[in-house]
Amino acid sequence: MNLGPSILPSRSELRCLAVLWILKSATVGEVSSELGATYVTTQTFLNRLYSKKLVKRRMIRNRGLAWVYAPRISREEYARAALLELANVVYGGSMGELLKVVDHKDVES
């Protein structure tokens, strides 16, 4: 999946996506419980991720109707896109220049 800057998730959206990477799929209530965030706030972030096509959703019957969300992008795909965007914005597209600033001690830990 090719992620441009407008598709990359915000920090709060990324927190929701990280929960979905762990749980594989979850309702708004399950994600909000994991994050300790309000239901409405979590629902907003998941809807944004859905509009960016970073998650998929399906309706289930669970004491009523509920959306179940699942990631459409892997953690690795996100990391690759985020690093490429950082290299493009900060280092004129040079991944080599970006990697020069990474402390090898940080990478090993």
Secondary structure, DSSP 8 states (H G I E B T S, - for coil): ----TTTS--HHHHHHHHHHHHHSSEEHHHHHHHHT--HHHHHHHHHHHHHTTSEEEEEEESSSEEEEEEESS-HHHHHHHHHHHHHHHHHTT-HHHHHHTS-HHHHH-
